[in-house]
Amino acid sequence: MSIRIIIKHMIKFVLPIAIFIAAVYGISYFWTNSSPKGKKMIALGLTIALMIGISLTIYLIFD
């Protein structure tokens, strides 16, 4: 296998997993260190991000 193929597979598989782990760690860190008002804002932001993500996924599947 050439280096190009290895790097391409790394970007496709390893990078999204690393970003997901970092996002989960960051959200849990901010969740434990925030006030009740901050927790509501985090929950609202995550809900909006989830809705946008699901809508975008559905749009891209049917497009």
N, C-alpha and C positions, 0 to 999 in steps of 0.2 A: 504494500500500500504506500502510496506517495503521501507526502506531507500535506498536500492540498486536500486530499480526501479525508485525512484525519482531522484537519482543522475544520473542514466543512461539517463533519459529523459532530465535532465538539461544539460548534456554534449552534447546531440544530438541537442537540440533546442536553449537553451539560450546562450551557448558559441559561436556558429557561429554568432548569432545576435549581441552579444557584440563585437566580433572581427570586424564585418562589420562596426558597428558604430564607433569604435575606428579608423579603417582605413580611413573612410570618413572624420572624424575630423582631423586626421593627415595629410591627403593629402590636405585638404582645408587650414590648418594652414601653411604648407610648401609652398603652391601655393601663398598665399597672401604675404608671406615674402621672396619671391625669385625674382631674377632678370629675365629679359627676356630670358637669356641663361639658367637659372635654370628651367624656365617654359617649355622650349623646352625639356630639359632632363627629367623632370617629365612626360610630355606628351609622349615622346618616351618610357620611362620605362613602363607607364601604357598601352600603345598600345601593347608592347611586352608581358606583363603579360596577357593581355586580349586574345591575339592570342594563347599563351601557354595554358591558361585555357580552351579556346574553343576546341583546339586540344585534350587536355587531356580528356575532357568530352566526345567528340565524340569517342575517342579511347576506353574509358571505357564502353560506351554504346554498342558499336559493338563487344567488346571483349567477 
